[in-house]
Amino acid sequence: MSNTIIPESQRTAGDQSEAHTGIEPWLSVSFLALLPLIVAFYVPEAWQPYLFVAGGLLLLVGTVLLIRQERRNSAERRD
């Protein structure tokens, strides 16, 4: 007798996104961007530009994630 392994059904990307009930990735990155921006007010002036740039880049990444998510959702609705 041969051992036949039957794989469990794999979830599709749509199923995984529906099961995701936590905070949106773009929102968590945007909240994370607030940390360097707040800290920049309490550190020496030499550090402030770097922290403002880091916060700005994180906000930019959050915006890109939001745009990608909305495009993906709208493409799924059209199908």
Stockholm file with secondary structure:
# STOCKHOLM 1.0

chainA/1-79         MSNTIIPESQRTAGDQSEAHTGIEPWLSVSFLALLPLIVAFYVPEAWQPYLFVAGGLLLLVGTVLLIRQERRNSAERRD
#=GR chainA/1-79 SS CCCCCCCCCCCCHHHHHHHCCSCCHHHHHHHHHHHHHHHTTTSCTTTHHHHHHHHHHHHHHHHHHHHHHHHHHHHHHHC
#=GC SS_cons        CCCCCCCCCCCCHHHHHHHCCSCCHHHHHHHHHHHHHHHTTTSCTTTHHHHHHHHHHHHHHHHHHHHHHHHHHHHHHHC
//
